[in-house]
């Protein structure tokens, strides 16, 4: 069907929009089209669908309904106005046809965005909260006269302007050179030049106003998800949550010069992409980059090479496993005591561990229940820090731990030998001991996989997913193909695209995204532990 697709019928204006020539030979890349009469063989079908459209829109307004039943013609403006009203109310959903692959039908789709979708003036006020009190809700309307509030939703590195921050302005207005507050971080910022972006072109403007999107330079501490607001009327808009990376690769620069370029590239890319993480492996000294999938890391590595001219060796992708506990430890005592002549080190702690439900915002929780000054206040946070340091390296295979609540109940200190470092060490060492008593397990990322395949290959596709420890969630029909949805461990999905093409003669396609973490079967966990111990 796509090979024969040349145009669309515009029911509102009763015309055909035709993109001439072969898509591959179209030097305008779909930018130009011709307005023609509706082809004779489609006139009857177009009239049928137009009648349904008119009947639907006429019912939205008494005046239009009277005009429609009176035999009068509804104007295109009246039709579009009614469709817009239905769309904004969520009672109708305009459907358009096109092909991004052939660059056809794009212009009507863009016009429909303007004609039918709600503008910032059509939607309710946005809810924010007071930076000092999350329970205190503050509303902001898309009004130029309200206090300024904007959300930074994207950060890019521009070749000429440096750090470019994209913002959506929810309320108020602001001139170039004005000072604002990053109310998420509590830091002052100054807005430099302001641009309205058109594709990859920057159009300079002097000010920003509610309801629009801009790109600004000069913001030093603002990252994706931060709120910018008026210093005297600060608010924090709903923050963005980003999933934890599920895959990682080691990357090593080829020369010392590449080492410096790699560091710069990682810094720039991390500023732009909140789902991209980097860390130094304490045992091997390698730089490890983490992301949301093979393609994500492939693109990042390609950008390092292409934009930052980094020559590097890249290892094989590795699954980002996690460790957690399945059993509570009601009491664990640990004493750190060291005497080396002179003042020594002493810290005694008593604490409990509980499994904690993992969310995007919370992978660890600390509660202080120490009373009567049994542990001086200045040693509480170092103990907590020791707990968190221990979570970076799991006790089974060295993977980061998640889903643990630590409750500090009691302890003791020494006037001379106790210190912040002593309690931090006690927290770290004691935590590792307690975790071993809490039934530690390894977690693996599960991916939500969707496969679209011709029906004749359905059995092979399902059998292959099952062999990869997949759990079939649903099977549906869609546009001449079968859609299979499954949850599959990421570790089983390496090389899947090649196997899928082989089993379906290249006719099936798939997509996947992170869904959740789940406990690995014992046999798989044993393999992971042995591999990491080098056995």
Secondary structure, DSSP 8 states (H G I E B T S, - for coil): -GGG--EEEETTTTEEEE--S-GGG-TTTT---EEE---GGGHHHHHHHHHHHHHHHHTT-HHHHHHHHTT----HHHHHHHHHHHHHTTS-------BTTTTBSHHHHHHHHHHHS--GGGS--EEEEETTEEEEEEEE-S-TTS--EEEEEEEEEETTTEEEEEEEEEESEEETT-EEEETTTTEEEE---EEEEETTEEEEESEEETT-EEEEE--SS--TT-EEE-TTS--EE---------EEEEEEESSHHHHHHHHHHHHHHHHH-TT-EEEE-TTT--EEEEESSHHHHHHHHHHHHHHS---EEE---EE--EEEESS-EEEEEEEEEE-SSSS-EEEEEEEEEEE----SS-SEEEEE---TTSS-GGGHHHHHHHHHHHHTS-SSSS--B-SEEEEEEEEE--TTT--HHHHHHHHHHHHHHHHHTS-EEEEEEEEEEEEEE-GGGHHHHHHHHHHTT-EEEEEEEETTEEEEEEEEEGGG-TTHHHHHHHHHTT--EEEEEEEEEEE--HHHHHHHHHHHTT-
